[in-house]
Amino acid sequence: MSEFIKQKQVEGLVSALAEKALDSVVVKKANNLSDVNAASARGNLDVYSKAEVQNLVAGAEDAYSVASITARGALTGLKVSDRVFVTNDGDSKWALYIVTAVTDGKGSTSTFTKVADEDLFTNALSKEAVKSAYESNANTNAFTDAEKTKVGHITVTQAVNLDTIESGLATTTTTANTALTNANAAATAASAAQSTANTARSEASTAQATANTAVSDAADAQTTADTALSKATTAQGAADNAQATADSGVTKANAAQSTANTARTEAAAAQSTANSALTAANARELAFTETVEDFTTISGEGNVPVAVLLTKNIADGFTPLVFFNGIRVKTISYTAGAKNLTFTVPYITEPTDTISVHYASR
């Protein structure tokens, strides 16, 4: 984009300089002022031509010629339009005056207008004077050698419509700005989506850990149930043996029957215990609530356990997480089923610090 703009700026400069460089609007040094209209230049400079000055000087010399301004004042018999040539106009140079008003014909009471002097005649058509007069015109500027050198480095092979270029640039800029806005919006949405994904991943990891714990508890309950069933099987065998012994005597039979009944009762109790453990294990897998509590105004010394009292009991099988100003604390102490918890950090805990506790409760 920037290179394209630079190219168009250069093309604009070429066009502007090309207009300035037209032969009809510039004075070329190499022509030694031959391309200047002398009559127009004299009119713009408000000066006489050499011939006009010479005629004025000749006429003045035929009229009055004095040595100084003082001598001009001593003249008499003057009339309007008389010319007075002064050899020393006060700067050791000549000057030519014309009488524009008289009172009594004396030079001391007459009004004079200077029509020429030595400086004006000498500098009338100097290159500096012509340059100054030319550039004093409206919308007229010098075409310098430096600008000519710059134009010489540029080649234009076809017409350039600056309005079309400007319109195209405006459209391109609008399109680019719209694309940038859309890109920023997409980046913001992607960032939000990434944050949501990270949160979901963390929650899934926590849920997986909870599920693993529940599965382990269920496995322990199943083992207990298997043990109880084994005992029941053994008791049933004992009952069968007792029944066989009962065939040899009523007393032994009654005793065996009692033993069998007792074993059967124990087996039923064991089966019930196993069923309760399995039910508890199944309920334990889901019956918990994740809680987050933030604490401030807590004070404590570094490397000394700091106590925190939670609003709920810590569920068995879950490890609480403690964050100190967003940093996870490694050293914590707690009791499952209780609300008390302590944490230890190597620096002082101040009331302005934020302690965040993440735990599960039932």
Sequence and secondary structure as in RCSB ss.txt:
>XXXX:A:sequence
MSEFIKQKQVEGLVSALAEKALDSVVVKKANNLSDVNAASARGNLDVYSKAEVQNLVAGAEDAYSVASITARGAL
TGLKVSDRVFVTNDGDSKWALYIVTAVTDGKGSTSTFTKVADEDLFTNALSKEAVKSAYESNANTNAFTDAEKTK
VGHITVTQAVNLDTIESGLATTTTTANTALTNANAAATAASAAQSTANTARSEASTAQATANTAVSDAADAQTTA
DTALSKATTAQGAADNAQATADSGVTKANAAQSTANTARTEAAAAQSTANSALTAANARELAFTETVEDFTTISG
EGNVPVAVLLTKNIADGFTPLVFFNGIRVKTISYTAGAKNLTFTVPYITEPTDTISVHYASR
>XXXX:A:secstr
 HHHHHHHHHHHHHHHHHHHT TTT   GGGTTTTS HHHHHHHHT   HHHHHHHHHHHHHHEEEEEHHHHHT 
 S  TT EEEEEE SSSS EEEEEEE SSS GGGSEEEEEEEHHHHHHTT HHHHHHHHHTSTT     HHHHHH
HHT    S   HHHHHHHHHHHHHHHHHHHHHHHHHHHHHHHHHHHHHHHHHHHHHHHHHHHHHHHHHHHHHHHH
HHHHHHHHHHHHHHHHHHHHHTT HHHHHHHHHHHHHHHHHHHHHHHHHHHHHHHHHHHTT  EEEEEEE S  B
 TTS EEEE SS   TT   EEEETTEE SEEEE TT SEEEEE SS B TTS EEEEEEE 
